[in-house]
Amino acid sequence: MTRLSGKTAIVTGGAVGIGRACVERMAGEGAQVAIFDLLASEGEALARDLKAQGHKVAFWKVDVSDEAGVKAAIDAAAHHFGGLSILVNNAGISGSPKPTDQVTEDEWDRVQAVNVKGVYFATKHAIPHLRQAKGGSIVNLSSIAGLIGVGNLAPYHASKGAVRLMTKNDAITYASEGIRVNSIHPGYIWTPMVENHLRATAPDLEAAKAAAGSVHPIGHMGEPDDIAWAAVFLASDEAKFITGAELAVDGGYTAR
């Protein structure tokens, strides 16, 4: 339970789903954790629960598409916990499930603002703190949609592909400073975002859930913890020789 002892982590989109699991598992492994999210009630409740269990956590309400807000929150979290060593760029939205020719400019821009600019802003303003710490780990949440085509999600695909290659660029850029940057590519994980997507695209949620699970060779959807443990590994010193990697945690989806 000490794989991240002595480290401080920021998790964007940390109030629910994969982000919440990352917060819980990293705290459980000894990290101090800053929860960033727009969902204030959920984030504050999570922070209270983890504090009651003896963990060092705090919540900041953050819109990752607002650069000034991101910088202020990162600086505040680093000051509060005495530094920063881990950034998990998890915050993201799926956008409307539409063919490309039916996507509006506003719909396109909103997905890029959260999924791409959010990663850019958080990375940009975390780097000075990681540099001060003489190294650290950035874990970017991309998707299988950053590796292959699924269909009818052009803004999401474009954003997650951007995150994949931004990860590789930053891995090269900051390697000499001891800052590692890797991406995780989840398959279908049972989260509120996936549930909302399936509700929007299918009349029978349970049938849609079973169908989405069946496309993975392993036979079912993943759980948030499946991604969180991968993030713990990449953030830990166990992964000290890993940077610029893309880790597919997808039940074999992209192995075909």
C-alpha positions as CSV (number, residue, x, y, z in Angstrom):
1,M,0.0,0.0,0.0
2,T,3.0,2.3,-0.4
3,R,3.7,2.3,-4.1
4,L,3.2,6.1,-4.3
5,S,4.3,7.0,-0.8
6,G,5.8,10.5,-0.7
7,K,4.2,11.5,-4.0
8,T,1.5,14.1,-4.7
9,A,-0.9,13.6,-7.6
10,I,-3.4,15.7,-9.4
11,V,-6.3,13.9,-11.1
12,T,-8.5,15.9,-13.5
13,G,-12.0,14.7,-13.8
14,G,-11.4,13.0,-10.5
15,A,-14.9,13.0,-9.0
16,V,-16.5,10.1,-10.9
17,G,-15.8,7.1,-13.1
18,I,-12.2,6.4,-14.0
19,G,-10.9,9.6,-12.4
20,R,-12.5,8.7,-9.1
21,A,-11.0,5.2,-9.2
22,C,-7.6,6.8,-9.9
23,V,-8.0,9.1,-6.9
24,E,-9.0,6.2,-4.6
25,R,-6.3,3.8,-5.7
26,M,-3.5,6.5,-5.6
27,A,-4.6,7.6,-2.2
28,G,-4.6,4.0,-1.1
29,E,-1.1,3.6,-2.3
30,G,0.1,6.5,-0.2
31,A,-0.1,9.5,-2.5
32,Q,-1.5,12.9,-1.5
33,V,-4.2,13.6,-4.1
34,A,-5.7,16.7,-5.5
35,I,-9.1,16.1,-7.1
36,F,-10.0,18.5,-10.0
37,D,-13.5,18.4,-11.4
38,L,-16.5,20.6,-12.3
39,L,-18.7,18.3,-10.3
40,A,-18.3,20.0,-7.0
41,S,-20.8,18.0,-4.8
42,E,-19.3,14.7,-6.0
43,G,-15.7,15.9,-5.6
44,E,-16.2,17.3,-2.2
45,A,-18.0,14.2,-1.0
46,L,-15.2,12.0,-2.3
47,A,-12.6,14.2,-0.6
48,R,-14.6,14.0,2.7
49,D,-14.9,10.2,2.5
50,L,-11.1,9.7,1.8
51,K,-10.1,12.1,4.5
52,A,-12.3,10.2,7.0
53,Q,-10.3,7.1,6.0
54,G,-7.0,8.9,6.9
55,H,-5.9,9.9,3.4
56,K,-4.5,13.3,2.4
57,V,-6.8,14.6,-0.3
58,A,-8.4,17.9,-1.3
59,F,-10.8,19.1,-3.9
60,W,-10.7,22.0,-6.3
61,K,-13.5,22.9,-8.7
62,V,-11.8,23.2,-12.1
63,D,-12.9,23.7,-15.7
64,V,-10.0,22.2,-17.6
65,S,-10.8,24.2,-20.7
66,D,-10.1,27.4,-18.7
67,E,-6.3,28.0,-18.7
68,A,-6.2,30.6,-15.9
69,G,-8.4,28.4,-13.7
70,V,-6.2,25.3,-14.4
71,K,-3.0,27.2,-13.6
72,A,-4.5,28.6,-10.4
73,A,-5.7,25.2,-9.2
74,I,-2.4,23.5,-10.0
75,D,-0.4,26.1,-8.2
76,A,-2.8,26.0,-5.2
77,A,-2.6,22.2,-5.0
78,A,1.2,22.2,-5.3
79,H,1.4,24.8,-2.5
80,H,-1.1,22.9,-0.3
81,F,0.7,19.6,-0.5
82,G,4.2,20.9,-0.8
83,G,4.9,20.0,-4.4
84,L,3.7,17.9,-7.3
85,S,5.0,14.6,-8.7
86,I,2.1,13.0,-10.7
87,L,-0.5,14.4,-13.1
88,V,-3.3,12.3,-14.4
89,N,-5.0,14.0,-17.3
90,N,-8.3,12.2,-17.2
91,A,-11.0,14.8,-17.7
92,G,-12.9,14.3,-21.0
93,I,-16.2,14.3,-22.8
94,S,-17.5,12.1,-25.6
95,G,-19.5,14.6,-27.5
96,S,-22.6,13.9,-29.6
97,P,-22.7,10.6,-31.5
98,K,-23.1,11.8,-35.0
99,P,-21.7,11.3,-38.5
100,T,-19.0,13.9,-39.3
101,D,-21.1,15.8,-41.7
102,Q,-23.7,16.4,-39.0
103,V,-21.4,17.7,-36.3
104,T,-21.6,21.4,-35.6
105,E,-18.6,23.6,-35.2
106,D,-19.6,24.3,-31.6
107,E,-19.9,20.5,-30.9
108,W,-16.5,20.0,-32.4
109,D,-14.9,22.9,-30.5
110,R,-16.3,21.8,-27.1
111,V,-14.8,18.3,-27.3
112,Q,-11.4,19.7,-28.4
113,A,-11.5,22.3,-25.6
114,V,-12.0,19.7,-22.9
115,N,-10.1,16.7,-24.3
116,V,-7.2,18.4,-26.0
117,K,-6.8,21.9,-24.5
118,G,-7.5,20.4,-21.1
119,V,-4.5,18.1,-21.4
120,Y,-2.4,20.9,-22.8
121,F,-3.2,23.4,-20.1
122,A,-2.7,20.9,-17.2
123,T,0.6,19.7,-18.7
124,K,1.8,23.2,-19.4
125,H,1.2,24.4,-15.8
126,A,2.3,21.2,-14.1
127,I,5.7,21.1,-15.8
128,P,7.2,23.8,-13.7
129,H,6.3,22.0,-10.5
130,L,7.5,18.6,-11.8
131,R,10.7,20.3,-12.9
132,Q,11.1,21.7,-9.4
133,A,10.6,18.2,-8.0
134,K,13.4,16.9,-10.3
135,G,11.1,14.6,-12.2
136,G,7.7,13.0,-12.2
137,S,5.0,11.2,-14.2
138,I,2.2,12.4,-16.4
139,V,-0.4,9.9,-17.3
140,N,-2.8,10.9,-20.2
141,L,-6.1,9.2,-20.7
142,S,-6.6,8.6,-24.4
143,S,-8.9,5.8,-25.6
144,I,-9.1,2.9,-28.1
145,A,-10.6,5.7,-30.2
146,G,-7.1,7.2,-30.3
147,L,-5.8,4.0,-31.9
148,I,-8.5,2.8,-34.2
149,G,-11.8,4.0,-35.8
150,V,-15.1,3.2,-34.2
151,G,-17.4,5.5,-36.1
152,N,-19.8,8.4,-35.6
153,L,-17.5,10.1,-33.1
154,A,-15.2,12.3,-35.2
155,P,-14.6,15.0,-32.6
156,Y,-13.8,12.4,-29.9
157,H,-11.5,10.4,-32.2
158,A,-9.7,13.5,-33.3
159,S,-9.2,14.6,-29.7
160,K,-8.0,11.2,-28.4
161,G,-5.6,10.8,-31.4
162,A,-4.2,14.2,-30.5
163,V,-3.7,13.1,-26.9
164,R,-1.8,10.0,-28.1
165,L,0.7,12.0,-30.1
166,M,0.9,14.9,-27.7
167,T,2.0,12.2,-25.2
168,K,4.8,11.0,-27.4
169,N,6.0,14.6,-28.1
170,D,6.0,15.5,-24.4
171,A,7.8,12.2,-23.5
172,I,10.6,13.1,-25.8
173,T,10.6,16.8,-24.8
174,Y,10.9,16.2,-21.0
175,A,12.7,12.9,-20.8
176,S,16.1,14.5,-20.0
177,E,14.5,16.2,-17.0
178,G,13.2,12.9,-15.6
179,I,9.6,13.6,-16.4
180,R,7.9,10.6,-17.9
181,V,4.7,10.9,-20.1
182,N,2.6,7.9,-21.1
183,S,-0.9,7.3,-22.4
184,I,-3.6,4.8,-21.4
185,H,-6.1,3.6,-24.0
186,P,-9.2,2.2,-22.3
187,G,-11.7,0.0,-24.1
188,Y,-15.4,0.3,-23.0
189,I,-15.3,0.9,-19.3
190,W,-18.6,1.0,-17.3
191,T,-18.6,4.7,-16.4
192,P,-21.2,7.5,-16.4
193,M,-19.8,8.7,-19.8
194,V,-20.2,5.3,-21.4
195,E,-23.6,4.8,-19.9
196,N,-24.8,8.2,-21.2
197,H,-23.3,7.3,-24.7
198,L,-25.2,4.0,-24.8
199,R,-28.4,5.6,-23.6
200,A,-28.1,8.1,-26.4
201,T,-27.5,5.5,-29.1
202,A,-29.7,2.5,-28.1
203,P,-33.2,2.1,-26.9
204,D,-32.4,-0.8,-24.5
205,L,-29.5,0.0,-22.1
206,E,-28.9,-3.5,-20.8
207,A,-28.9,-5.0,-24.3
208,A,-26.5,-2.2,-25.4
209,K,-24.2,-2.8,-22.4
210,A,-24.1,-6.5,-23.2
211,A,-23.4,-5.8,-26.9
212,A,-20.6,-3.4,-26.0
213,G,-19.1,-5.9,-23.7
214,S,-19.2,-8.7,-26.3
215,V,-16.9,-6.8,-28.8
216,H,-14.0,-7.3,-26.4
217,P,-12.3,-10.7,-26.8
218,I,-12.3,-11.0,-23.0
219,G,-16.1,-11.0,-23.2
220,H,-17.1,-8.0,-21.1
221,M,-16.6,-4.3,-20.4
222,G,-13.9,-3.2,-18.1
223,E,-14.2,-1.5,-14.7
224,P,-12.8,1.9,-13.6
225,D,-10.3,0.1,-11.4
226,D,-8.8,-1.7,-14.4
227,I,-7.7,1.7,-15.6
228,A,-6.8,3.1,-12.2
229,W,-4.3,0.3,-11.5
230,A,-2.6,0.9,-14.8
231,A,-2.3,4.6,-13.9
232,V,-0.9,3.7,-10.5
233,F,1.8,1.5,-12.2
234,L,2.7,4.3,-14.7
235,A,2.9,6.9,-11.9
236,S,5.1,4.7,-9.7
237,D,8.8,4.1,-9.7
238,E,8.1,0.6,-11.0
239,A,7.7,2.3,-14.4
240,K,10.8,4.4,-14.2
241,F,12.1,3.2,-17.6
242,I,8.7,3.7,-19.4
243,T,8.0,6.9,-21.3
244,G,6.2,7.6,-24.5
245,A,4.3,4.3,-24.3
246,E,0.7,3.7,-25.1
247,L,-0.9,1.1,-22.9
248,A,-4.1,-0.4,-24.2
249,V,-6.3,-1.6,-21.4
250,D,-9.1,-2.9,-23.6
251,G,-9.9,-6.5,-23.0
252,G,-8.1,-7.3,-26.3
253,Y,-10.3,-4.9,-28.4
254,T,-7.4,-3.6,-30.4
255,A,-5.5,-6.9,-30.6
256,R,-7.4,-7.9,-33.8
